Amino acid sequence: MTFPWRPTLREFLLRTREYGLDLRVTHVAFDSPRGVIRFIYVEGENVRIPLPDIDEDEGLTKTVVASLCVDLGIPPEDFGLHPDDALEP
């Protein structure tokens, strides 16, 4: 099965509300000798998941969607993925 659609991070977060999750993107930046280091997280009650450095309107890869689904306990099929595409926690 091909990955039919690449949801943006914003679309993914909106869709997670169907599962009772209230998630947001948090940006944390630190100054370092090599410049600013940015960390991006999806956060909600009792959850904090690091993300690659992406914009909220950028399409997510199949791997990122599968990983987020596993971390959040969301069925990967709801995002067009086959259950075998999901990564083990």
N, C-alpha and C positions, 0 to 999 in steps of 0.2 A: 504494500500500500504506500503510495506516495504521500508526502506531507502536503495536504491540500491548500494550506493557507498559513502565512506567517503573521500571527498576531503581533501588533506592536506591544511594548511593555504596558502602555496605557490601556489598550484593549484587554490584555491579559488580566490586569488588576481589576478592571471593571467587571469582567466575567467572574472573578473569584468571589464577588459579592453574592452570587447565586448560592455559594456554599457557606454563607454567613461570615465570611472573612472581611475584615476592614483593613486593607493593606495600603501602605503608602511607600513612596520612594524617599529614602534619606540619603543625603550626600554629606560625607565627612571629608574634610580636607586638612592636610597637615603640611606645614612647611618643612622642607628637608634641604640638606646641602645640594641635592640634585634638582630642586624645584618642588612644586606643589604635588603632593601625592593625594589622589582622590580615591575614596572608597564609596561604593554605591550599594545600598541594601534595600531589600523589600522587608518592611517591618509591619508587624501587627501584634496583637496580644499574644504574648508567649512565643513569638517567632521573630527571627532576624536572619535573613538569608542574603549572603553576599552575591552581587551580580557582576558581570563583566562591565566595563566602562561603556555604557550605551545610553543613548538618549531615549526618553520615554516614547518618542514617536518612531523609533527604529524597530524594524521587524525582528522578532526573536527567531533564533535558529531552532531546529527540531531538538537538538541536544539541550538547549536552555529550557525550552518548554517542558520536555520530559523530566528534566531535573527539578524544575519548580513544582511540577505536578506531584512527583514523589515526595519532595520536602513538605508540601502542603497537604498531602493526602487527598489530592483531587484525581479522579479517574482520567488517565491520559486520553482515553477515547473521546472525552468531551472536547478535546482540542484537535481531533482528527488523527490522533496517533494510535497505533496498534499497541495493545498491552505489552507486547514484547519489546517495544521501543523504549519503554520506561526503564530508567536506570535503577538498580538496586540501591536502597538507602545505605 
